[in-house]
């Protein structure tokens, strides 16, 4: 079913939305997409002022993943025929939706060795992180006023901590080493009697480093401090066990593991019980922790994605590691000055963050129009700032500006990796030919010791 729909969508023109139902076909024609075909080039696309030869290779799996066709197959019946509200208790439509939601809850719990009763559905990892950080600390505000996190956390965790600071809480932002890993001795020493929460992500979204989860969990258990982790980038990619890792709260997301966008989950430990203050009020769904109608199709998709991940995680890991080596070795064998950011031992192979010396990251990104990748730099309206994650690692500002993140996933092919290598090498060489700094380096001049004068 999903493959037929995919072929149907692919046959659509690039200037119209295609419909999948007779009701939609009978309605008024849909508005055109802001994409136009260039008649002078076969399949060329122009969008937002950028012209590319066709749809680019997708290597941005940390941003989002395509929905696995098996996941879509599981979801479709709950859009078309089994569309009941899972909270309707008086008829079949509600019963079958509720049964599907609980089956998905069990699938997610099984992937992390938890009880289904400990899984709370949310709109995504951002909401789960907000509920965890704010909800727990606000619940224990009378006794605990201190939070520990790291400087390389996702923005939603850092911003939640800043909100708590505005409410009078104290937050310790732990530094990380050059490899992106937390120093365990420094972490243990930072725990205080009034520490109410430790929040450290499992796999970093920007550089892919894996924190020592079991060691962090053990220290938290010894000190009696709840341990929250943002595992959005870890679920289905590395083994997670909430028992061996002593995790108290864990944020999860479906669209990072080939599931649908718009749904996530929060693991909340029951023994010993973790108490949190709800951040949304309403009908009291999800044990009163997250009110609102549970979106059955999305939840079913999340559960199906977890089932596929549980079966295929080991296979995917071996295959992605080979593609990682093919990408990194392919680039490094042809150009110099390429640095892998973060630990090379403790990292998820599907996240490849590289810095290219003597090249501006934004220029390289714009040159790689035929490859969908992300830059480690962030553009703001007033200035161009390097990635805060790379700066926390101690990466020099010029190298932090040149970082590119390649995301490898389940459906990435060797041909796509080879094409990405070719395009990257071509663009780096092109930009370096225009770089006076690279010319000076080739002549043996140490540019770091040059004293630049203003005119």
Phi, psi and omega per residue, in radians:
X1 nan -0.881 -3.104
X2 -1.106 -0.721 -3.126
X3 -1.138 -0.633 3.097
X4 -1.135 -0.735 3.110
X5 -1.124 -0.669 3.133
X6 -1.094 -0.751 3.123
X7 -1.156 -0.646 3.130
X8 -1.114 -0.758 3.134
X9 -1.164 -0.671 -3.110
X10 -1.140 -0.471 -3.122
X11 -1.389 -0.109 -3.121
X12 -1.237 2.616 3.031
X13 -1.239 2.777 -3.077
X14 -1.424 -0.010 -3.106
X15 -1.876 0.012 -3.140
X16 -2.400 2.572 2.938
X17 -1.316 2.450 3.036
X18 -1.748 2.533 -3.091
X19 -1.785 2.678 -3.092
X20 -1.954 0.060 -3.113
X21 -2.389 2.680 3.132
X22 -1.162 -0.547 3.116
X23 -1.118 -0.728 3.137
X24 -1.203 -0.630 3.123
X25 -1.122 -0.561 -3.114
X26 -1.350 -0.251 -3.099
X27 -1.447 -3.101 3.132
X28 -1.100 2.643 -3.140
X29 -1.086 2.481 -3.094
X30 -1.290 2.806 3.126
X31 -1.245 2.691 3.141
X32 -1.263 2.626 3.028
X33 -1.288 2.656 3.098
X34 -1.380 0.734 3.119
X35 -2.189 2.365 3.109
X36 -2.208 2.552 3.068
X37 -1.549 2.453 3.101
X38 -1.582 1.990 -3.088
X39 -1.134 -0.352 -3.115
X40 -1.390 -0.288 -3.132
X41 -2.194 2.391 3.137
X42 -1.200 1.913 3.093
X43 1.375 0.097 -3.128
X44 -1.141 2.527 -3.106
X45 -2.205 2.393 3.034
X46 -2.078 2.165 3.138
X47 -2.576 2.311 -3.110
X48 0.936 0.667 3.079
X49 1.365 0.065 -3.126
X50 -1.926 2.252 3.114
X51 -1.862 2.205 3.127
X52 -2.255 2.756 -3.025
X53 -1.165 -0.441 -3.126
X54 3.110 -2.944 3.111
X55 -1.115 2.249 -3.078
X56 -1.275 2.837 2.982
X57 -1.076 2.463 -3.126
X58 -1.772 1.898 3.092
X59 -2.285 0.959 -3.140
X60 -2.365 0.864 -3.008
X61 -1.197 -0.300 3.080
X62 -1.336 -0.395 3.093
X63 -1.336 -0.884 3.048
X64 -2.910 2.874 3.132
X65 -2.118 2.694 3.042
X66 -1.208 2.620 3.092
X67 -1.237 2.238 3.081
X68 -1.120 2.330 -3.134
X69 -0.950 -0.555 3.104
X70 -1.180 -0.550 3.080
X71 -1.218 -0.788 3.137
X72 -1.079 -0.701 3.097
X73 -1.016 -0.687 3.136
X74 -1.218 -0.542 -3.061
X75 -1.393 -0.664 -2.942
X76 -0.938 -0.742 3.141
X77 -1.024 -0.493 -3.081
X78 -1.492 -0.037 2.945
X79 -1.677 -0.571 -2.929
X80 -1.777 -0.800 -3.060
X81 -2.163 -0.600 -3.111
X82 -1.805 1.074 -2.947
X83 -1.646 0.236 -3.044
X84 -1.130 2.758 3.048
X85 -1.343 2.146 -3.082
X86 -1.123 -0.199 -3.140
X87 -1.709 0.029 3.054
X88 -1.423 2.066 -3.001
X89 -1.771 0.060 -2.966
X90 -1.929 0.040 -3.123
X91 -2.696 2.978 -3.040
X92 -1.035 -0.700 -3.082
X93 -1.029 -0.744 3.108
X94 -1.228 -0.693 -3.099
X95 -1.103 -0.811 -3.095
X96 -1.200 -0.570 3.071
X97 -1.190 -0.739 3.107
X98 -1.082 -0.716 3.111
X99 -1.092 -0.691 3.123
X100 -1.179 -0.688 3.110
X101 -1.099 -0.764 -3.113
X102 -1.210 -0.576 3.066
X103 -1.147 -0.714 3.097
X104 -1.143 -0.696 3.113
X105 -1.038 -0.717 3.132
X106 -1.174 -0.649 3.132
X107 -1.140 -0.729 3.124
X108 -1.155 -0.784 3.137
X109 -1.060 -0.701 -3.112
X110 -1.082 -0.604 -3.105
X111 -1.176 -0.423 -3.095
X112 -2.042 0.195 3.134
X113 1.050 0.823 3.111
X114 -2.059 3.021 3.014
X115 -1.527 2.474 3.080
X116 -0.967 -0.510 3.133
X117 -1.181 -0.229 -3.110
X118 -1.672 0.037 -3.114
X119 -1.784 2.143 3.121
X120 -2.012 2.220 -3.129
X121 -1.433 2.425 3.124
X122 -2.344 -3.031 3.119
X123 -1.487 -0.150 -3.125
X124 2.764 -3.125 -3.085
X125 -1.167 -0.556 3.129
X126 -1.079 -0.808 3.100
X127 -1.130 -0.730 3.133
X128 -1.059 -0.714 3.111
X129 -1.132 -0.730 3.120
X130 -1.116 -0.760 3.117
X131 -1.077 -0.742 -3.087
X132 -1.140 -0.940 -3.024
X133 -1.235 -0.919 -3.105
X134 -1.300 -0.760 -3.061
X135 -1.097 -0.756 -3.128
X136 -1.215 -0.811 -3.071
X137 -1.179 -0.602 3.095
X138 -1.223 -0.505 3.105
X139 -1.219 -0.618 -3.072
X140 -1.851 0.359 -3.006
X141 -1.017 -0.463 -3.111
X142 -1.312 -0.380 -3.082
X143 -2.032 -0.564 -3.056
X144 -2.125 2.285 -3.067
X145 -2.280 0.239 -3.024
X146 -2.237 2.361 3.108
X147 -2.150 2.485 3.050
X148 -2.052 2.273 3.048
X149 -2.520 -3.011 -3.141
X150 -2.043 2.878 -3.127
X151 -1.316 -0.180 -3.063
X152 -1.900 0.283 3.133
X153 -1.192 2.894 3.048
X154 -1.119 2.654 -3.077
X155 -0.960 -0.626 -3.069
X156 -1.203 -0.513 3.059
X157 -1.285 -0.790 -3.140
X158 -1.089 -0.731 -3.136
X159 -1.216 -0.610 3.069
X160 -1.108 -0.702 3.105
X161 -1.151 -0.654 3.103
X162 -1.158 -0.622 3.066
X163 -1.111 -0.690 3.104
X164 -1.138 -0.647 3.096
X165 -1.065 -0.657 3.114
X166 -1.171 -0.379 3.099
X167 -1.588 0.049 3.074
X168 1.792 0.025 3.084
X169 -1.371 2.743 3.103
X170 -1.839 2.339 -3.103
X171 -2.198 2.294 3.031
X172 -1.804 2.119 3.097
X173 -1.758 1.747 -3.075
X174 -1.227 2.393 3.010
X175 -1.310 2.874 3.057
X176 -2.106 2.848 3.111
X177 -1.331 -3.127 3.123
X178 -1.100 -0.343 3.111
X179 -1.605 -0.018 3.121
X180 1.502 0.060 -3.081
X181 -1.683 2.487 3.120
X182 -1.266 2.442 3.027
X183 -1.382 2.027 -3.031
X184 -1.150 -0.649 3.119
X185 -1.129 -0.752 3.124
X186 -1.140 -0.681 3.114
X187 -1.093 -0.851 -3.122
X188 -1.063 -0.667 -3.121
X189 -1.215 -0.367 -3.086
X190 -1.468 -0.188 -3.138
X191 -1.295 2.271 -3.108
X192 -2.036 2.913 3.096
X193 -1.019 -0.494 -3.115
X194 -1.731 0.256 3.104
X195 -1.265 2.140 -3.086
X196 -1.782 -0.317 -3.068
X197 -2.804 2.483 2.952
X198 -2.032 2.226 3.136
X199 -2.212 1.883 -3.129
X200 -2.367 2.188 -3.071
X201 -1.278 2.621 -3.078
X202 -1.322 -0.937 3.123
X203 -2.183 2.188 -3.098
X204 -1.240 2.354 -3.081
X205 -1.234 -0.398 -3.061
X206 -1.691 -0.688 -3.072
X207 -2.062 -0.121 3.007
X208 1.336 0.155 -3.123
X209 -1.251 2.545 -3.128
X210 -1.834 2.098 -3.140
X211 -1.304 2.686 3.110
X212 -1.265 1.428 -2.977
X213 -1.098 -0.785 -3.099
X214 -1.111 -0.716 3.138
X215 -1.161 -0.735 3.113
X216 -1.111 -0.779 3.121
X217 -1.087 -0.674 3.134
X218 -1.124 -0.761 3.127
X219 -1.097 -0.755 3.135
X220 -1.087 -0.707 -3.141
X221 -1.152 -0.731 3.119
X222 -1.093 -0.618 -3.097
X223 -1.562 -0.135 -3.139
X224 1.254 0.602 -3.118
X225 -2.004 2.268 3.092
X226 -1.062 2.466 -3.100
X227 -2.011 2.019 3.057
X228 -1.844 2.436 3.064
X229 -2.344 2.418 2.996
X230 -1.505 1.826 -3.073
X231 -1.881 0.428 -3.119
X232 -1.018 -0.682 -3.105
X233 -1.564 -0.045 -3.090
X234 -1.814 -0.562 -3.061
X235 -1.015 2.240 3.097
X236 1.345 0.009 -3.111
X237 -2.037 -0.653 3.024
X238 -2.234 2.683 3.117
X239 -1.106 2.325 3.083
X240 -2.188 2.269 3.090
X241 -2.356 1.913 -3.057
X242 -1.138 -0.363 3.137
X243 -1.404 -0.926 -3.128
X244 -1.170 -0.479 3.133
X245 -1.606 -0.061 3.113
X246 0.924 0.792 -3.126
X247 -1.467 2.346 3.117
X248 -1.686 -0.705 3.138
X249 -2.402 2.450 -3.122
X250 -2.549 2.284 -3.135
X251 -1.699 2.349 -3.077
X252 -2.298 2.729 -3.134
X253 -2.445 2.465 -3.100
X254 -1.400 -0.672 -2.974
X255 -1.343 -0.036 3.016
X256 -1.542 -0.184 -3.108
X257 -2.187 0.664 3.053
X258 1.226 0.499 3.039
X259 -1.911 -3.071 -3.096
X260 -1.350 2.726 3.022
X261 -1.375 2.674 3.052
X262 1.703 0.055 3.109
X263 -2.439 2.492 3.082
X264 -2.578 -2.970 3.135
X265 -2.611 2.777 3.059
X266 -2.229 2.121 3.011
X267 -1.442 2.221 3.127
X268 -2.200 1.962 -3.079
X269 -1.099 2.432 3.130
X270 -1.728 -0.543 -3.138
X271 -2.356 1.961 -0.158
X272 -1.182 2.519 -3.006
X273 -1.161 2.340 3.068
X274 -1.811 2.176 -3.108
X275 -1.791 2.302 3.093
X276 -2.353 2.661 3.114
X277 -1.577 2.156 3.141
X278 -1.002 2.490 3.124
X279 -1.776 -0.012 3.121
X280 -2.451 2.315 -3.102
X281 -1.894 2.611 -3.134
X282 2.964 -2.251 -3.025
X283 -1.372 -0.062 3.075
X284 1.393 0.356 3.100
X285 -1.171 2.914 3.133
X286 0.937 0.967 3.106
X287 1.012 0.441 3.128
X288 1.378 -0.006 -3.084
X289 -1.540 -0.404 -3.104
X290 -2.617 1.560 -3.119
X291 -1.217 2.686 -3.137
X292 2.195 2.624 -3.135
X293 -1.131 2.240 3.097
X294 -1.251 2.197 -3.109
X295 -1.344 1.679 -3.001
X296 -0.928 -0.856 -3.108
X297 -1.052 -0.706 -3.132
X298 -1.173 -0.751 3.130
X299 -1.112 -0.742 3.091
X300 -1.053 -0.726 3.096
X301 -1.100 -0.691 3.107
X302 -1.077 -0.797 3.130
X303 -1.095 -0.743 3.119
X304 -1.123 -0.674 3.112
X305 -1.098 -0.675 3.107
X306 -1.189 -0.659 3.098
X307 -1.099 -0.771 3.112
X308 -1.114 -0.756 -3.131
X309 -1.077 -0.707 -3.122
X310 -1.101 -0.672 -3.137
X311 -1.293 -0.613 -2.918
X312 -1.999 0.073 -3.086
X313 -1.010 -0.792 -3.107
X314 -1.124 -0.757 3.115
X315 -1.112 -0.815 3.131
X316 -1.029 -0.698 -3.098
X317 -1.095 -0.798 3.133
X318 -1.096 -0.790 -3.096
X319 -1.169 -0.730 -3.121
X320 -1.197 -0.614 3.077
X321 -1.079 -0.682 3.108
X322 -1.150 -0.710 3.105
X323 -1.177 -0.627 3.063
X324 -1.020 -0.871 3.140
X325 -1.085 -0.680 -3.137
X326 -1.104 -0.705 3.142
X327 -1.210 -0.939 -3.065
X328 -1.146 -0.831 -3.139
X329 -1.130 -0.639 -3.141
X330 -1.109 -0.702 3.138
X331 -1.307 -0.813 -3.080
X332 -1.169 -0.466 -3.139
X333 -1.284 -0.245 -3.051
X334 -2.023 -0.389 3.091
X335 -2.394 2.634 3.130
X336 -1.694 3.117 3.089
X337 1.182 0.559 3.117
X338 -1.885 2.165 -3.071
X339 -2.089 2.303 3.027
X340 -1.491 2.133 -3.122
X341 -1.502 2.283 -3.130
X342 1.637 3.015 -3.112
X343 -1.035 2.414 3.071
X344 -1.593 -0.240 3.131
X345 -1.648 -0.862 -3.088
X346 -1.751 1.395 3.122
X347 -2.695 2.741 3.043
X348 -1.448 2.204 -3.006
X349 -1.139 -0.398 -3.121
X350 -1.305 -0.137 3.119
X351 -1.934 1.945 -3.120
X352 -2.069 1.840 -3.131
X353 -1.872 1.967 -3.073
X354 -2.063 2.496 2.986
X355 -1.952 2.420 -3.122
X356 -2.006 1.964 -3.094
X357 -1.105 2.516 3.055
X358 1.161 0.434 3.092
X359 -2.356 2.395 3.083
X360 -1.439 2.204 -3.033
X361 -1.012 -0.731 -3.128
X362 -1.170 -0.645 3.094
X363 -1.143 -0.717 3.113
X364 -1.134 -0.733 -3.127
X365 -1.097 -0.742 3.129
X366 -1.182 -0.531 3.107
X367 -1.295 -0.410 -3.139
X368 -1.635 0.913 -3.104
X369 -1.152 -0.437 -3.091
X370 -1.572 0.110 3.069
X371 -2.302 2.142 3.115
X372 -1.463 1.746 3.105
X373 -2.297 3.046 3.126
X374 -2.067 2.663 3.059
X375 -1.673 2.563 3.075
X376 -1.323 -0.132 3.131
X377 -1.650 2.740 3.124
X378 -2.151 2.215 3.115
X379 -1.514 2.310 3.003
X380 -2.044 2.956 -3.066
X381 -1.193 -0.480 -3.050
X382 -1.794 -0.521 -3.044
X383 -2.670 2.910 3.103
X384 -1.881 1.928 -3.078
X385 -1.893 2.448 3.080
X386 -1.253 2.859 -3.138
X387 -0.991 2.275 3.119
X388 -1.175 -0.476 3.098
X389 -1.174 -0.827 -3.141
X390 -1.166 -0.617 3.102
X391 -1.149 -0.609 3.100
X392 -1.155 -0.483 3.089
X393 -1.354 -0.149 -3.096
X394 1.517 0.237 3.101
X395 -1.183 2.317 -3.135
X396 -1.097 2.633 -2.987
X397 -1.032 -0.673 -3.113
X398 -1.156 -0.655 3.114
X399 -1.318 -0.583 3.101
X400 -1.111 -0.549 3.124
X401 -1.258 -0.312 -3.016
X402 -1.793 0.221 -3.033
X403 -1.402 2.499 3.046
X404 -2.267 2.339 3.113
X405 -1.841 2.094 3.069
X406 -1.772 2.251 3.122
X407 -1.940 2.071 -3.120
X408 -1.806 2.419 -3.085
X409 -2.419 -2.946 -3.048
X410 -1.023 -0.617 -3.040
X411 -1.814 0.121 3.098
X412 -1.237 2.418 -3.102
X413 -1.905 2.836 3.068
X414 -1.080 -0.646 3.138
X415 -1.105 -0.677 3.109
X416 -1.160 -0.698 3.105
X417 -1.108 -0.799 3.140
X418 -1.071 -0.696 3.120
X419 -1.170 -0.700 3.107
X420 -1.102 -0.714 3.094
X421 -1.046 -0.851 -3.098
X422 -1.050 -0.836 -3.119
X423 -1.158 -0.691 3.130
X424 -1.121 -0.840 -3.139
X425 -1.056 -0.791 3.136
X426 -1.022 -0.778 -3.076
X427 -1.247 -0.707 3.113
X428 -1.099 -0.783 3.117
X429 -1.079 -0.695 3.134
X430 -1.110 -0.777 -3.121
X431 -1.220 -0.627 3.130
X432 -1.209 -0.520 3.079
X433 -1.099 -0.476 3.140
X434 -1.642 0.019 -3.054
X435 -1.704 2.019 3.080
X436 -1.138 -0.511 3.132
X437 -1.120 -0.732 -3.132
X438 -1.152 -0.626 3.079
X439 -1.091 -0.725 -3.140
X440 -1.143 -0.703 3.128
X441 -1.116 -0.721 3.131
X442 -1.124 -0.460 3.110
X443 -1.487 0.028 3.073
X444 1.575 0.182 -3.133
X445 -1.477 2.275 3.089
X446 -1.464 1.741 -3.026
X447 -1.220 -0.326 3.136
X448 -1.242 -0.391 -3.139
X449 -1.707 0.093 3.119
X450 -1.356 2.366 3.069
X451 -1.695 1.855 -3.086
X452 -1.419 2.392 -3.113
X453 -1.892 2.509 3.099
X454 -1.584 2.541 3.130
X455 -2.121 nan nan
